[in-house]
Amino acid sequence: MLAVDRLRYIRNVIQNSAAKISATIRLILALGIFAAAFHSSCPVLQAQERPAAVENLNGLLTIPAVPGYEARLAQKLRSELQPFHPSTDNLGDVLVTIGAGSPNRLIVAPMDEPGYVVSDITDDGYLRLQRLPRNGLPPVFNDLYSAQAVRVGTFSGDWVNGVVAGLSIHLQPARLNPPKADDLDNLYVDIGASSAADVRKSGIDLLSPVAIDRQPEDLAYGKLAGASVGDKFGAAALIDVLRRIDASQIKGTVTFAFVAQQWVGARGLQRILTNIHADEMIYVGRLVPGGPVPGLEGVHRAPRREPGSGVLLGLEETNGIPLGFATDLKQIADANKIPFVTDYSAAILPRSYSPPPPFPQKWVHLGIATDWQDTPAEVIDAGDLAHLEDLLMLYSQQGGTLRSDGQTRSPVAPAKAPARKPYSNIDLLERLIPLYGASNHEDPVRAEIKNLLPDWAKTETDDAGNLILRAGAANSKSSSVLFVAHMDEIGFEVKTIADDGRLEVAPLGGMELSYYLGHPALVHTSNRNLPAVMELPNGWDEPTFHWPSWTATPEKAIRVDVGARSRQDAEKLGIKVGDTVTIPKAYRALSGSRANGRSFDDRVGCTALISALWALGGSLKDRDVTFVWSTGEELGLNGAAALAARLSKEGHAPAYVFAIDTFVSSDSPLESKRFADAQIGKGFVVRAVDDSNITPRDLVDRVVKLARSNQVPVQYGVTGGGNDGSAFLQYGSIDIPLSWPLRYSHSPGEVIDTRDVDALSRIITLLAKTWSN
């Protein structure tokens, strides 16, 4: 059955009976970074109908392949194609040849993707970078790496977790001329090392490749998204063509070539063209943007087709008329009902000082459309990939028939329930970080916190959604003490569903938009999480583009694509105004005791409170101590403010509030050390001064003395932002915020040292047992 027939059948099923579509079975990444349980069913291609090229593509996407460092991807290709006895040249190109004699045909697909290579290692353990390629990418390419999770290759073949340093939004007010993320001089990779020696112990050295961490995403209605999908769809299609090909149908010789270093001078392609004198060639890869159009300011040549357009024929001339060999392919496509249209593409060989090798007399460039080209949010259509694969099959076999690949996907094993036991702080973080809970949508976080508490801890939930635990006697003669950490995280809220199926969203909390736009996302409906991408603002691919401020962004300026192309299709997915949007996240171990994850602010605080309660071992009979996990902190301390007002009205305003929240640290190569200079790994922090509170100095000293007398590492200092405790100030409470130092706050690249979390939970336990007037 041709792809067009398969897809027509699936489309009819979706339109006539969406409820019959089976749940999408998620691919589990070999690297095991993200939990598949976060992704639920949505109208995409069913597993048994899903083109095998899509499965191939998902497998290829998990392996970074920076130019010149494609060896691991080449190894996977050789493994996948072992029955065909593939060969590899000394540049890293992988070749499979079928048949013999004339005509001699060549089908080529690139392997590599844009990325970086380590060019320097600083004395304090950061990696400096050089980009590969240096030119030819969108102006925002560097920006889209800032504060993002990355993988760093070692020469043993392993990959090490890291993050690119980013500016913390809390430290930027009044700062003049902060570093620009688009400048390579400001790109530093943090693997959690403290010295150059630590870096080298991890296996990383100069020339190690660096690529953005990735998880391929199935959007609704057959769309696929992820970093490098536009670089690897050609290789994915060729793998399946080879698996399905009938060698008896081959006339002459067909060579399938997976070429290296396409992004840096098309070196693999030039090697192949020099050594293989083909009569015909099909190059299968992304269409290439061109330069500015003379006389038209701000206008440049670029592919313009949308995903879903079918197979694209790339032409440097824009008259849209295929000639010669291209006409032959169009006839095959038309006869088999395969959409085949033209689009612009610049040359696949760049200009060079040396003369290029000659191309075959007959050759074409085939591709498929991509949205958000060369970004982590790149989107293609699975139907286009299936059509491309079918056309290549028909061409390879010169009129042969197509047959189903028969492949299916393995089901996902259900997650195991946690055992009831005292948890380590790392255990707690690994449970809490993957949960999504944008402001005022904290239900999943609250439910898990209740599940993680010791059996003796009995909680209540107030009207504001705060989770409250009284760990002592309310009528105690001791000073009343309240500990509070917030459950919510920054995100976005759906304000409108547009006629074209995109969601128009507004930020929930302060953020640097470049850390989120142009990246994969999740839409949280009432019963599932839908994969999506955050679209980039208009003009994103222009040299003069500037990121908008989150505070000045109109509510309808940020758009999210879930794969729907009409309002009705989006609503069929269960999306409603008021739903929230975040980006995928996971707990990722870095070097030593350091870790990366989004929403450490304030899941670390939540963790420290849970850990302290386990350490207490039971209720404090002679103490008046309350633990609170609050809501809506990122929107203005909403949950804490409601609780403070209620307790005051009841005559129970606490004497002391210990707000457990982030100390946004300038422990970063990008930040000024003028303030907030608390180093990660050196202990918890007394947040003595911030934008919402100044703690009396004598109380700062009391906490520091208590910590030191119990060998708990402690720091104190001044930082930006506010804290929940300040909501209690007007009712007579004293706010003593306790923190842990955090790098790159409010970003996907947040970094902590777990030793600081241990110190924080220990000081909370001590304070709960001993603090008084």
Disulfide bonds with the S-S distance in Angstrom:
none
